[in-house]
Structures are given as C-alpha cells and as structure tokens.
Amino acid sequence: MLQTNRYARYKYTPDEMSEEDFLKRFVIRLDIFQDIFDDIKSSNYDIPNQHYIIVGQRGQGKTSLLRKIQIEVKNDKKLSNFLLPIKFAEEQYQIRSLSRFWEEIADFLQAFYSDVFPTILDDMENYFEDDDYEIKAFSYLEKTIKKTDKKLLLLIDNIDELLAKFNDKEQRQLREILLSSSSFRIIGGSTKMLEQHYDYSKPFYEFFKIVKLKGFNKEESKKFLLSLAKEYESKEKIEEIIENNPERIEVIRQLTGGVPRTLVMLFDIFLDDGGDAFDDLLRILDEVTPLYKHRMDDLPVQLQDIVHTLAINWDGMLTNEIANKTRMESKAVSAQLKKLEKYEIIESESIGKNNIYKIKERFFNIWYLMRFGRKKDRQRVAWLINFLTSWCSKEELEEKAKNFKNKIKNGVVKPFHAFYMSEALRYSGLDIEIDLELKEELECFLKNSGSKLCNDISESDNEILLKAYDIEEKESIENAIEFLLKSKRESKNIWIELHELYREIDDFENSEKYIQKFFNWTDEELEKKVLFFYVIKNEYNERTKELLLKELDNKDSSDELLLLYFTCKLIAYNKFEYSFERAIELYNLHFDDGDKSRFLTMYITLLMVKKQYHLAKKFFELEEYNLKERLKPAWYTLMTYMQDEYPNELKKMGQELKESVDKIINEVEELKKEKKETVKYSVSK
C-alpha cells in the first residue's frame, strides 16, 4: 500500500524538494545542464557574457534545470567564491518596472548574503524620491557588487512574462546594461519563444542564446521512470514492468508528450490507493486555470473552435476531420492550423500525404477535458483511459478494477478519485460482469457520500453493446447497427462491433469505414491495409478476392490468387513449412516478373511479421531463383532483423536501398501492431 505522504506537492514543484531528493531525481537533461554549466565555468567574468533562455512547455523541466544550475554553482569551490546565484520565484507579481527589478535583487542579497551586503536594499531606498531613481538604483547596485568582487547569476523563470512588464524604454535600458556590464548574467526559463527574438525592431532581437527542451525520448523516459520507481513501495514490480515491456514506455511517452511532470502525475494516479495524487491533480488544475483560460481567451474565435475540437478529441485528427467537426472549409482550417503551430499550441505529425494534428501540451489537454469535457462521455477521462490501456494488459486492468471496487466498498478512496478512476476503468474494455459490479459499487458509494457525481456516471461500452446484441437477436442486424449509430459513441469497442455487423450483411464499404477508424488508417493506405487485415484474420470473401485482384493488378489470374490467399492463410495459422511449399508452387506459376516480386515481398513480409526470419532466409537462399539479387530491399530488411546473427551482411547494403528497406520495416512493424491491436480490442459476443 502506498503512503499518503508520497504525494506531497513537492513532487511537482522542484523548488519545494530538499536538495538531496532533488539531486536524486535529476537524472535526465544532464547533457543540457553540462553544456550550460561548462560555459558558466569557462567564461571570462571580466567582460559581459552570453545570456540564455531555456524554452519548454509547462512541466518540461525548466525550473529543474535552473535549480540544478543554482545548486551546482553554489557547491562549486571556484565559482562560489565570486558568483552568487539568485533564483527568482516562478511568479513575480511585485516586479512591475525595471527599478523594482533592481530592488528585488538587492532584497535577495540583503536577505541571503547579509554578511556581504548587510544594508544594500536599505541604502538603495535612500534614492527613492529622486526623479532618476531607476538609474541611481542600478548604479548603486552595480557599484556595491563591484566593490565586493562578486558577480550575479540571475536565474529567472517565466522571463518572458517579466520582460513583458517593462515598457520599451526599460527593455532597451536593460539590454544595454546586459551588453555592457559584467556584473550580471541571466539564465531564464520560458514556456514560449520570445516574439522579440524574431523581430529586428525589438530590443531583444536575437539577444539570448536559446536552449529548447523537447519531450523525453524512449531511453530518457525509461531512465526517468526507473528513477521514479525507487520512490514507491512496489518498486520491484514497477521496475520489472519497465524493463520487460518497453512498448508500454513508448506508448506512455507518446501519450504524455514525454513531459516529466505529466509522466509523474499519471504514474502517481495509477499507483495511488487513496486518491491523494488525484487531489494533487485537481489542485494543480485549479492553479493553472487562469493561465490556460487566458491562453484560450487570447485566441480569435475560429482558433478557439479548432483548439476545442482537438482538445475534446484528445487523439490526433486529420484536417478534413477538423473541418467536418467545425463546419469550416478545409483550406480555412489548414491556414488556421499553421497559426496554431506557430503559437506552439498544437503539433503535427506527417502520415503519408496528410498530417495529424493534436494539442502539443498534453497537460493543457487534460485540463481542457476535465473542465469542458461533456458529462457521461468517455472523452472527459480519455487521457486516463489511454494511460491505463497502454500500461496494463487486459488481465491487469481487470485485477485493478476488482481491487478498486473493494477499495470503494471499504470507503478508503475519495469521491472524486472513485468517480474518475472507475469511469476510466469501465471504458478500458473490462469484462461485462466486472464492469457492472464496479458501476454498482460506485453508485452506492457516491449516493451514500452525498456526491453529485452520482448523476454523472456514464453508460459503458459494455452496456451499449449488450443492448445492441439484444436488438440483433430479437430484431435484426440493421436495427442493431442503427442503435449503435444513434448512441454516437466514439470508441474502439463500438467501431469494431459496427465493422463486424456491417461485414455480416456484406456491406464492405461501411465495414471498412469503421475498421479504418479503429486503426486510424489514411484513405490512401486503406485498401492495402484492409487486405492484410482480412488475410491476418483468415477471412476470405468476395471483397478479399476483389482486393487481391487489385493488389496484383491481374483480373484473369483467379486460380493464382486463390493459391496466394491459401499461402497467406497458412502463415496466419502458423503452418509455416506448408506455406513455404505453397509459396514455391505459386512462384512457379505463370506470373510476370513484376507480379512475382510483389508476391514474394508480400510473403516474406508476412513471415517477418510472424518472426519467421530463418524460414524467410531459407527462401532467399534457393539458388535457382537468385532472390537475394532480385529482392534486395526485402533481403536487407530481413538482415536488419537478423543483424545479431549476421552483423556483416548489412554493411553490404548500398545507401540507395535505405529508403526502400525502411518502408518495408515500417510495414512489418505496423502489421505486428495491428495484429496485436485486433486481439486486444476484439469484442466477442
């Protein structure tokens, strides 16, 4: 059982952690820190030095980097003799002018370095009534610092907000001071690029050296989560999951954008027994509400509509999908999306000829869903559903649901935690019995607690599907389809059921429409993906024949196509040696060379999906066919997967083949993923 005090606020606020705990946690961004710190150590402090701004979204690690710099400067024997780090609080409401900025620095020096600057602020205030107070305040500050042979390292979080408080004259004065004085050096943090950085007419045009923080990559996420695991009582189990299930780490990284704070928070919520971590989440959501609300209010109406659409959807969306939801022209949507990317509110990912767009800052997306998501709708907890389903197997989810039901029954969870965790679990594909038992326990608990959340409990996919099954049995498939469509439920469980129902009545167009939504396939790749889907599922029907004919572009070779299908089916049934014999038989039929190459590449791809690498190699080594030479991209793809056994073979590959090899590798990995997804989400009646 996890202890409540594990969830103190310091977990999300680096400045509130003890120095020892903070340094233990600081295991990533070491290279970025070292680059900056090496510059700090090697600089000549007799002259003005380079100033920095660290740019990254909220929770990305800016505050942590600034604190790490502060600690290491303080602990460095040489630097600490002359360089005094001053770390400003994240919010500086009292600083509204340049003179107040100098006062704040003096106040810090008098408070924390009183042995060196016992009366610096008091003495500065003697000039307060003078007309040129700002100039005199700075001059006195600099003169006093120089007398002590000290230098100041100003560590300023949210420096963009601080600079925005200064008028144009003050900004130009500050720029001149930083260019001419060796007494001050600034390292700032900002959630966005300074607009001035790109504007030649502004004082701080290309003034700061910019360090951009990106989300953690796969290895960084793993290292970070392993460091977190040490703080939990169940650390051995967590470490085992992290080490043995790298694909889970990658899904979570993508879900959170690799943002450390969001990773920590989701981990806490998942592992917390009593709901203290969820209380922390709600408190932080309240704290960021003014900031995020201001962000939305500043956007024009059209941009607000697009951001709302993307945020409510959570998952990425294509331009035409956004256009349909917002009832805007696609061209207009494209233009607005470019603006939102420039503002760094959204990000895009290329898939073929199209881009998928989503909210860049995932914590902002969580805030938006929790504040504006519709009641009794899965989208409100989509972020938590995605985390649960990516981290847990179906068996683990069901075990967690049973345990959570018992915690609700025993009253050891709080109403908000009970509601949101139960909602997410019930949307994550539980067996119907566990689903309904959890709902019943939740209803009873919330009623007894007097919580209004009792009215917000939603109908799970299982309940919707049960009604659809009943309609199908008592009425017709068509009526069951109509019921599911009217439910307007956008979930994979419903999509896969609609796919199955449409397929049963041979409505392949609609059947494929929902399997396309399920896997998020583009229109361009749909037919090829559907063909492989039918092959992997061992389904042979008129649509399969049609797609096979299109794939081979040979409408007169029905016998050959039947054999091709049979060969693929053998692979699907794991009868690999039989498939090998049939593949040779098929190869010897009267295909032209182009068809043979396409068939063999398809066959070898399917073998690689099934990890039958040695069988594929055996096929290549049939001397009479010279396949290594004829199918070089497929051969080097295979060698990529077998490079531990044949490390020298890949060295022979020409660079001109790399793109073709990467394409086949991507196809193999996609097919592996889709086969796994099909099993995971398949709904059985």
N, C-alpha and C positions, 0 to 999 in steps of 0.2 A: 504494500500500500504506500502510495506517495504521501509525503508530508506536506501539509498546507504551506509551511514557511518556504518551501521551494519556490513558491510563486510570488515572492515579494516583487515590488515594482522594479527593483534594480535590474531584473533580468532583461528589461527592455530599455533601460536608461544607463548607459555605461558610466556616466559621471557619479552615479549613486552606488556603484560597486566598490568594494575595498580594492586597494591597489593589487593585492595578491590574487584575488579572484579574477580581477580584470585581466591581468597578465596571463593567467592560466587559460582564459577564454580566447585571448588574442592569438589565434593560430593561422589565420588567413590574412591576406593583404600584406604579408611580411615583405614581399619584394617591393611593393609600392612604398611602404614605410621606409625600407632601407635606402631606396633611391633618394627620397626627400631628406632622410637623416644624414646620409653621406654628404649631400650638398650642404646641409647645415654645418656639419663638422669641418668641411674643407673650404668654406667661404672665408674671404678676407673681410673682416669686420671693420677695417679702417675705411672702407668705401661702402656705398649703398649696395644692397644685394637684391637678388631676384625674389619677387613675391609670388605666392602661389594661391590658387583656388582649387579645392577638391570638389568636383561636381558629381553628384549622385542622388538618386531619389531617396525619399524618406526610408530609414531603416537599412540603408545600403552600407553603412559603416563609416560615414564621415566623422561623426562625433568620436567614434572609437579611435580612428586614426589620429585625430587632434589630441586626444588624451594620451595615446601611446607616445606621441612626439613630446608632449609635456613631461611625462614620466621619465623618458629616456634622456631628455636634456637635463632634467633635474638630477638624475643619477649618474650622469657622465662627469667624471672628475674635472676634466679640462673645461668643458662647456659651462658647467655650473659655477665656475669661478667668475664668469663675466656675463653670461647670457641668462636673463631672467624670463622664464616662460609665463605669460599671463593668458589664462584661458577664460574667455568670456562665456557667460551662461548662454544657452540656446536662444533665449528671448531677452532682448534688451529694450524694454519699453521706456526706460528712463532716458535713453540717449535719443535726442531729437535734433541735435545740432553738433557741429564739429567741436565747439567749446565743451559741450557735455561729454564728448568722447574723451577729450584730454582729462577732464575731471575724473572720469571713471577709471582711467589708467592710474592717475595719481592716488585715487581712493584705494585701489588694489595694492599699490606699492606701500602706502602707509599702513595698510591692514596686515599684509603678509610679509613685508620686508621692512618692518619698523626699525630694526637695528641699523639699516642703511638709510631709510627715508622716514624718519620719525615724524616730520611735520610737513611733508611735501604738499598734501592737499590743503592743509590749513594755510600755509604760506601762499599757495596759488589763489586762494579765495580773497586775498588782500587786494587783488586787481579787479574784483568782481564788478565794481561800479564804473570802471574805466570804459570809455567808448570802444576802444580797441582790445577789449578783454580777451577775445579768442586768440589774437596774435600774441598778447603778453602771456596768456596761459600756456600756450605751446612753447614760447621762448623760454619761460621759466622751467617748464618740464624738461625740455631738452638740455638746458644748461645744467640743471641739477643732476640729470642722468650722466652727463659727460664728466662732471666732477668726480663721480664715483667709479669711473671707468667701467660702467655697465652698459649692456645692450639689452633691448627688449624684444622678445619674440611674442608677437600678438597672435593668439590662436582664436579666431573669430568664427563661430558657427553662424550660419544664415547671414553671411556677409552681404549677400545681395539685398536683403531687407534693410540692413544697417546703412549701406550706401544710398539706398533709395530715400532715406530720411534727410539726407544732406541736399541742400539746394545746389544749383550748378556751380556757383562761385565757391562753395565749400568743397565740392568734389574736386575742382581744379586746384584749390589750395592743398588739399590732401595729396593729390597726385604729385605736385611739385615738392612737397615735403618728403614723400616716399622716394622720389627720384634723387633728392639731394642730401638727405640725412642718413647717416649710417647707424643712428641710434635705434631705429625701428625696423622691424621686419614682420611682414604679415603672412600668415598661412590661414586661409579662410576655408569655409565649407559652404556649399550652396546646393539647393535642390535643382537648380537650373542654370544654364549658361547665362552669364551677364549679357543682356542685349547690347550693352555698351561695347562689349568685346568685338562686335562686328560693325560698329558704327564709327566711321572715321572722324565724325564731328564731335564725338563724346570724349570726356576726359580720360576714361579708362579703356580706350580702344587698344586692343592687343597688349594691355599693360601687364596682366597677370599670366603666369605660366599655368596652364590648365591641366589638371590631372583628373581624368574621367574614371569613375568607378563603375564597373559593369557587374551584372549578377554573377554569382559563383558559377564556375563550370562544374562538370561532373566530379572531377577529383577534389576540387575545393569543397563542394557540397558534402562529399563523403567525409573528408577530414573534419569539417566543421561539425557534422552530426555526431561523429565519433567523440569529439571533444565534449559535446553536449551530453552524450550518453553517460559520461563519468559522474554527472550530477544526479542521476536517477538511481533508485534502489534496484530497478530491474535492468541495470546497465548491461549485464551479460547477455540477456535476451535481445536487447536493442543492438548491441554490437554484432551479435550473430546475424540478425536480420540485415544490417547494413553491409556486412562483409559478404554474405551469401546471396543477396538479392540486389545486385547493382542496378537492375532495371527499375526497381522501386525508387531508388535515389534519383534516377534520371527523371521519372515522371513527377516526383515531388519538386525537383529543381525547376522543371518547366511550369508546374502549377504555381509556384511562388515567384517565378522570375529569378530564382537564385538570390533573393533578397534575404540577408541574415535574420533580420527582425521577424519577418513573416515566417521563415523556417522555424525559428524558436517558438513563436506563438502557436503555430499549428501543432508542433510537437508537444507542447505543454497541454493543449486542449485534448489531444488524443490520449495522453498518458495520465491526465489528472483524474482522480477518483471523485473528488467532492465538488468541483466546479469553481475553485478559486482562480484557475487560469482563465476560465470563461469570464469571470468577473473582471479580471485584468483586461481582457479583450474589450468588454463593454466600456470600461473606464477610459481606455485609450481611444476607442471610437468616439466617445464624448469629447475628449480633448482635441482630437483632430477635426471635429465637425466644423468649427469656424474657418479653419484653413481650407478644407475641402469645399465647403459651401461657397466660400469666396472664390475659389477656383472655378466653380460652375457658374456662379453669378456673373463673372467677368466675361464669359463666352457669349458670342452672339446666339440668337435663338436657334438657328439651323445647326450650329455646332453643338449646342446643348442637346438637341434631339438625337444627333448621331452618337454622342457620348453616352446618353441614356440607353440607347438601343444596344450598344456594345457592352455596357456595364451590366444590363439586365440579362443579356445572353451569356455572359461570362466567357464561354468558349469563343474562339475566333470566328469571324464572319467574312464572307466574300462581299465585294462591292454591290453586286446585284441583290444579295440578301438584305443588306443595309438599306438599299433603295426601296425594296419591297416593304420593309417594316416602316420606313419613314415617309413613304409615298413621295419620294423625291426622284428626279431624273438621275440616272446613273452617272452622267457627266458631271452634274452638280455635286453629287456625293463624292466623286473622285477628287474634285477640286477642294472640297472641304476636308477630306481625309488628309490631303497633303498639308493643309494648315495645321491640323491636329498633330501630325507627325512632327512638324516644325516646332510646335509648342511642347513636344515631348509628352503629350497626354496619351497618345496611342503609339503602337508599333506595328510593323507589318512583317510578314514572312512570305517569301515567294514560293508558290507551288505551281510549277509549270508556267503557264502564261498569266496566271492570276496571282493576286496577293490575298492573304488572310490578315485581317486586322483585329486587334484586341487592345484592351486597356493596358498601358505599359506598366503602371504601378499597381501591382496586384492587391496591395493593402487598400488603396483607394477603391478598387473594385469591391473588396469585401465590405468596406464602409458603405458603399452605394447600395449594395444588395441588402445589407442589414437595415439600412434606413429607408429605402424606397422599393425594395422587393415586395411583390404582391403577397398578401396573406394567403395561406393554404396553397402555396406554389413552391415547387422544388427549387426554383431559381434563388429564392431567398437564402437557401443553405447550399447552393451549388458548389461553393468553394470548399465546404466541409465534406460534401459528398465525394468530390473529386479527390480530396486528400485521403479519405477512408478507403475508397475503392482502389486507389493506387498503392497504398501502403499495405493493405490487408488482402489476403486471399479470401475467397467466399467462406471457407470454414472459420477463419479467424474473425471475420465480420460477424458471423452468426454466434460465435462464442462470446464476442464482445457484447453483442445485443442481449444475450441471455444474462451475462454478468451485470450489464447496465440495468436491465429490467429488475433484477434483485436489489440493486442499489436504490432504485426508485421506490421499490416496495418497502425497503428498510429505512427510507427517509434520510439517506446520507448524501443526497445531492440537492442542489438548489433548483428552484423552479425554472429559471432561465436556462440553466445548463441542461436540466432534464428535457425541456422542450426542444431546444435546438439540436442536441445530440440525438435524441430519439427521432426527430424529423429526418436528419441526415442518414441515420442508420436504416430507417424504413424506406428510404429512396435508393438504398445501395444494393438492392437485389436479394433481400433476405427470403428464406422460405416463408410461405404464407402463414404457417402456424406461428412461427417466431414473430413475424411482423404483427399479426393481430394481437398476440399476447402482450407485446411491448406497447401497442396502442392502448389496450385496455388498462394496463397498469399506469400509463401516463395520464390518461383521462381521470382515473380515480385519484391519483396524486395531486393533479392540478386543481381538481374540484375541492378536495379537502384542504388545499393550501389557499383557496380563495383567489387563485390566479386567473386573470382574464385570458391568459394564453390558452386556456381550455377551449375557447371558441375558435382558436386559430389552427387546431390540429387538422392536418390535411388528409385526404384520401390517398393512400399509397398506390403505386403502380399495381401491386398485387390485387388490391381491392377492385381497381378498374378492370384488370384482366379477368378476374373471377366473374365479374358481371358480363364481360364480353364472351367468355366461354359459355356461360349460361344462355345468352342470347343466341349464340351459334348453335347450341344443342337444341334449344326449344323453337327457334325461328329459322334463321338462315345465316350463312356466312356474310351475305351482303348486309344484313341488319347489324351483325357484329362489327363489321367494318364501319358502318355509319355511326354506331355508338362510340367507337374509339376515336373517330374523326371529330365528333361533337365534343368529346372530352377536352380537346385542344391540349392534350398532354404531350409536351415535347420531351420525351425521354427515350433512351435506347431500348428499354424493355417494350415500350409501346411500338416503336418503329419496327423492331424485329418481328413482333406479332402481326403488324399490318403487312409486312413483307410476306410472311408465311400465308396469311389469309388470301391476299391477292394472288399468290402463286397457286394456291389450291383451286382458284377459279380461272387459271391460265391468263390472268391479267398481268402479263410480264412487265408492261410499261410502269404500272403503279408499284408492282412488287420491287422492281429495281430502283424506283424512286426512293423507297424507304431504306433499302439496303445501302443506297448511296449516302443518305443522311446518316445512317448508322456508322459508316466508315469515313464519312466526310470526303468522299471521292469527288474529283472535279468532273465536269461534263466530258472533257477531252479523254480522260482515262477510264470512263465508266464502262464501256463495253468490254475492254480487255480485263478490267478488274472483275466484272460480273462473270466472265467466262471462267477465270481461275476460281472464283467463289463456287460456281457450280461443280467444277472439277473436284475441288477440295472436299465439298460436301457430298460427293458421289451422286449428284443429281444429273440425270440425262433426260432431256425433254426436247420439244421442238425448238425452244429458244436456245438450248445448248447447241443443237445442230446448226442453227442459223448463225450463232456467234463463232462456231468453229469454222464454218464456211467463210465468214468474213475474215477471220484471223488468217486463214491460208489463201484467201482470195482465189478459190478454185471451186466453182459451183458444180463441177462434174465429178468430183472425187469423193462421193459419199462413202464408198467402201473403205477408202483410206482413212477418212475422218472417223468412221466407227472404230477402226483399229487404233487410231490416235487416242480417242476417248478411252478405249479399253486399257490402253497402256497407262494413261494418266490415272485411271481408276485403280489399277493395280498398285501404283505408287501410293495413292490415298489409303489403300487397305494395308500398306506396309509389306506388300508382296514384291519386294524389290528385285529379286533374282528373276521372277517371272516377267516383270516389267522390262528387264534387261533383254530377255529373249525376244519379247514382242517389239521392242524398240529396234533391234537389228532387223527383224522381219519387216517392220514398217519402213526402215531406211532403204531396204532393197526393192521396195515397190517403185512404181514409175512416177516419182515426183521430179520436178525440175530442181536444179541446184539451189535456187533461192528458197523454195519450199522446204527442202531438206535441211538447210541451215537454220531456218526458223523453227522447224520441228525439233531439231536436235538441241537448239538453245533452250527451247521450252522444256524439253525433257530433262536436260541437265540442271536447269533452274529448279525444277520440282525436286530433283534428287538433293540439291543443296538445301532447299527448304526443309527437307526431311533429314538433313545432316548425313546423307549417304555419300560422303565425299570419296571414299575408296571405290565405291561402285562407279561413280562418275569418272574417276581416274581410269578405271578398268576400261570403260567405254572409249575414252580418248586414246587408249593405248592399243586399240585394234588396228594393226598395221595396214590392213588392206584399205582403210578409209582415210588415212592421213588427217585425222580430225584435229590434231594439235595445230596444224598449219591452217586448216580451213576455218577453224573456230577459235582464233587466237583470243578474242576478248573473253569468251566463256572459259577457256583454259586458264588464263591468268586470274580470272575470278576464283576459280577452284583453287588455284595455288595460293591465293590470298587467304582462303580459309584453312589451307593446309601448310601455311608457311612455317609452323613449328617443326613439321616433319621434313619439309623441303625448302629450307631457308634460301638456297641459292637460285631457285627457279625464278623467283620474282625479279631478281636482278637482271634477267634477260629481257624483261619487258621494255619495249620502246615507249617513250613518253606519249607518243601519238595515240596509244591504246588506252591511256589512263581514263579519259572521259567515258569511253565505252565500258570499261571494266567497272567504274564507279556506278554507272547506270544499272548494270546487272546486279551489283551488290545491293544497291538501294531497293531493287525489285525483290530480291531474295529476302531482305530484312522486312520489307513491307508485308510480304506474303506470310512470313513467320508470325508477324504481329497480328495480321488479320485472322489467321487460323486460331491463334490464342484468344483473340477477342471474341470470335464466334462461339468458342466453347464457353467462355466466361459469361457471356450475356444471353446465350441461347435460352429461350423460355419453353419449358416443357409443360404440356397440359396434364 
